[in-house]
Amino acid sequence: MKKTGLLLAVLVAFVFSSCSTVAVTGRRQLNLVSDSEVLAASLTEYNEYMKTAKKSTDKEKTAEVERVGRMIAAAAEQYLKDNGKESELKNYSWEFSLVQSNEVNAFCMPGGKIVVYEGLFPLLANEDELAVVISHEVAHAVAKHSNERMSQQVLAEYGSQALSLALSKKDAITQSAASIVYGLGAKYGVMMPYSRKHEYEADYMGLVFMRKSGYNLDSALNFWKKMSVGSSSKSDFFSTHPSDEKRIAEIKKGIEKINADK
């Protein structure tokens, strides 16, 4: 028991010393992987993806994605400057690409590599709704969510090893049971809930960046309501993304808070 307690104490101390604070929300987050490591890995993945992706031939929509992206990124960088995080700016080299795909999607790589799919445009009523999508992705980059996810994976592996070592003198049945319980905890108690937190956090931070860019915040409600049409997800317990109802409710709260802080 003493050995187990010591291992847990060391693990807790290690995790606590590896925490940083998310811009805008102030949430404490785990960062076991350095920014340089994350950026190097993500740039390699991004370059490989762009080699095979077909860029959009629609010059007007491509220009719109670039224009809106630059406005949102500028707002995010200004927020960092205004709040004592100017040193973070070196981590971003923004790129905004529109690719040919009917998929309704967009994604962000660390360092500000953002890709929007053409399949989103039929859902977009105006530029403000495009800003909803892009600001959400910019927020993922600013909040270093990819870094945090990688760190969670590292912690899960270290935690598993520590638990295995702590139980090494237990009988096989006890060790097997503990491994099963730990595995379920890592999946449903640590990894997946954090991903949902990331989505909520990116939604809120995106709203902040939209406001600083002069976009209409209510367009976020309009966009996500359209996204919810036809969705079969009514529960988010085993999902990495919030259910539509919860997401819209949280966005409403976010808009109210931002409007109250004006």
C-alpha positions in Angstrom: 0.0 0.0 0.0 2.8 2.4 0.8 4.4 1.7 -2.6 1.1 2.3 -4.3 0.6 5.6 -2.4 4.1 6.8 -3.3 3.6 6.0 -7.0 0.3 7.9 -7.0 1.9 10.8 -5.1 4.7 11.1 -7.6 2.3 10.8 -10.5 0.1 13.6 -9.1 3.1 15.8 -8.5 4.3 15.2 -12.0 1.0 16.1 -13.5 0.5 19.2 -11.4 3.9 20.5 -12.4 3.0 20.0 -16.1 -0.2 22.1 -16.1 -0.7 25.5 -17.9 -3.7 27.8 -18.3 -5.9 28.1 -21.4 -6.3 31.6 -22.8 -9.8 33.1 -22.4 -11.3 30.4 -20.1 -8.5 30.2 -17.6 -8.9 26.4 -17.3 -5.9 24.5 -16.1 -4.8 22.0 -18.7 -2.2 19.2 -18.9 0.8 19.8 -21.2 3.3 17.0 -21.0 4.4 17.4 -24.6 6.4 20.5 -25.7 5.0 22.9 -28.2 7.9 22.3 -30.5 7.2 18.5 -30.5 3.5 19.0 -31.2 4.1 21.6 -34.0 6.8 19.5 -35.7 4.5 16.4 -35.7 1.4 18.3 -36.8 3.3 20.1 -39.6 4.4 16.8 -41.0 0.9 15.4 -40.9 -0.6 18.6 -42.4 1.9 18.6 -45.3 1.2 14.9 -46.0 -2.6 15.6 -46.1 -2.3 18.6 -48.4 -0.3 16.5 -50.9 -3.3 14.3 -51.5 -6.1 16.8 -50.8 -7.7 18.5 -53.8 -7.9 22.2 -53.3 -11.1 24.0 -54.2 -11.3 25.6 -57.7 -13.9 28.0 -56.4 -11.9 31.2 -56.2 -14.6 33.2 -54.5 -15.2 30.7 -51.7 -11.5 30.1 -51.3 -10.9 33.9 -50.9 -13.8 34.1 -48.4 -12.3 31.3 -46.2 -8.9 33.1 -46.3 -10.4 36.5 -45.5 -12.5 35.3 -42.6 -9.7 33.1 -41.3 -7.3 36.0 -41.3 -9.8 38.2 -39.4 -10.5 35.6 -36.8 -6.8 34.8 -36.4 -5.9 38.5 -36.0 -8.6 38.8 -33.3 -7.2 35.8 -31.5 -3.7 37.1 -31.6 -4.8 40.5 -30.4 -6.5 38.8 -27.5 -3.3 37.0 -26.6 -1.4 40.3 -26.7 -3.9 42.1 -24.6 -3.8 39.4 -21.9 -0.1 38.9 -21.4 0.3 35.9 -23.7 2.2 37.6 -26.5 5.0 34.9 -26.2 2.5 32.4 -27.6 2.3 34.1 -31.0 5.5 32.3 -32.1 3.5 29.0 -32.1 1.2 30.1 -35.0 1.7 30.2 -38.7 -1.9 30.5 -39.9 -3.0 28.8 -43.1 -6.7 28.5 -44.3 -7.5 26.1 -47.0 -10.7 25.1 -48.8 -10.7 21.6 -50.2 -12.9 19.6 -52.5 -15.1 17.3 -50.5 -18.9 16.9 -50.0 -18.3 16.1 -46.3 -19.7 18.7 -43.9 -16.5 19.2 -41.9 -13.5 21.4 -41.0 -10.5 20.6 -38.9 -7.5 22.4 -37.3 -3.9 21.2 -36.8 -1.7 22.8 -34.1 0.0 25.9 -35.2 -3.0 27.2 -37.1 -3.4 24.9 -40.1 -7.1 25.0 -40.8 -8.9 23.1 -43.5 -12.6 23.7 -44.5 -14.5 21.3 -46.7 -16.7 22.5 -49.5 -19.5 20.4 -48.2 -20.1 23.0 -45.4 -21.1 25.8 -47.8 -24.6 24.7 -48.6 -25.4 25.0 -44.9 -23.9 28.5 -44.6 -26.4 31.4 -44.9 -23.7 34.1 -44.7 -20.2 35.0 -43.8 -21.1 35.2 -40.2 -21.8 31.4 -40.2 -18.5 30.7 -41.9 -16.9 32.7 -39.1 -18.6 30.3 -36.6 -16.8 27.4 -38.1 -13.4 29.0 -38.5 -13.5 30.7 -35.1 -14.2 27.3 -33.5 -11.2 25.8 -35.3 -8.9 28.8 -34.4 -10.0 28.3 -30.8 -8.8 24.7 -30.8 -5.4 25.9 -31.9 -5.2 28.8 -29.4 -6.3 26.5 -26.6 -3.7 23.9 -27.5 -6.2 21.1 -27.5 -4.1 18.8 -29.6 -1.2 19.2 -27.2 -3.6 18.3 -24.3 -5.0 15.3 -26.0 -1.4 14.0 -26.7 -0.5 14.7 -23.1 -3.6 12.8 -21.9 -2.5 9.8 -24.0 1.0 10.0 -22.4 -0.5 10.1 -19.0 -2.8 7.2 -19.7 0.3 5.1 -20.7 2.3 6.2 -17.7 -0.6 5.7 -15.4 -1.1 2.2 -16.7 2.5 1.3 -16.1 2.5 2.8 -12.6 -0.6 0.8 -11.7 0.9 -2.4 -13.2 4.0 -1.9 -11.1 2.0 -1.2 -8.0 0.0 -4.4 -8.4 2.9 -6.6 -9.6 2.9 -8.6 -6.4 -0.9 -9.1 -6.4 -2.5 -12.3 -7.7 -3.4 -12.5 -11.4 -7.1 -12.1 -10.9 -6.8 -8.9 -8.9 -4.4 -7.5 -11.4 -6.6 -8.4 -14.3 -9.6 -6.8 -12.6 -7.7 -3.6 -11.8 -6.5 -3.4 -15.5 -10.1 -3.6 -16.7 -11.3 -1.0 -14.3 -8.4 1.3 -15.2 -9.1 0.8 -18.9 -12.7 1.8 -18.5 -11.7 4.8 -16.4 -9.1 6.0 -19.0 -11.7 5.7 -21.8 -14.8 7.1 -20.1 -13.5 9.1 -17.2 -10.4 10.8 -18.6 -10.0 10.8 -22.3 -13.5 11.1 -23.7 -14.9 13.7 -21.2 -11.9 16.0 -22.0 -12.7 15.9 -25.6 -16.2 17.1 -24.9 -14.7 19.8 -22.8 -12.6 20.8 -25.7 -15.6 21.2 -27.9 -17.5 23.3 -25.4 -14.4 25.4 -24.8 -13.7 25.9 -28.5 -17.3 27.0 -29.0 -17.0 29.7 -26.2 -13.6 30.9 -27.2 -14.7 31.1 -30.9 -17.6 33.3 -29.8 -15.1 35.6 -28.1 -13.0 35.8 -31.2 -16.1 36.4 -33.4 -17.1 39.3 -31.2 -13.6 40.9 -31.5 -13.9 40.5 -35.3 -17.3 42.1 -35.5 -19.4 39.1 -36.4 -22.9 38.4 -35.2 -22.9 35.9 -32.3 -26.4 34.8 -32.9 -25.3 33.2 -36.2 -23.7 30.5 -34.0 -27.1 29.4 -32.8 -28.5 29.5 -36.3 -25.6 27.4 -37.6 -25.6 24.7 -34.9 -29.4 24.4 -35.1 -29.0 23.6 -38.8 -26.3 21.1 -38.1 -28.6 19.4 -35.6 -31.3 18.7 -38.2 -31.2 15.0 -39.0 -28.7 14.2 -36.3 -29.3 10.9 -34.5 -27.2 11.8 -31.5 -29.4 12.2 -28.5 -26.9 11.3 -25.8 -23.3 12.3 -25.5 -22.2 10.0 -22.7 -20.1 7.8 -24.9 -19.4 10.4 -27.5 -16.4 12.7 -27.9 -18.7 15.5 -29.1 -21.5 17.2 -27.2 -25.1 16.3 -28.1 -26.8 19.0 -30.2 -29.2 20.1 -27.4 -26.4 20.6 -24.9 -24.1 22.3 -27.3 -26.8 24.9 -28.3 -27.7 25.4 -24.7 -24.0 26.1 -23.8 -23.6 28.5 -26.8 -26.7 30.4 -25.6 -25.1 30.8 -22.2 -21.8 31.9 -23.8 -23.5 34.6 -25.9 -25.3 35.9 -22.8 -22.1 36.0 -20.8 -20.2 37.8 -23.6 -23.0 40.3 -24.1 -23.1 41.0 -20.4 -19.4 41.6 -20.3 -19.5 44.3 -23.0 
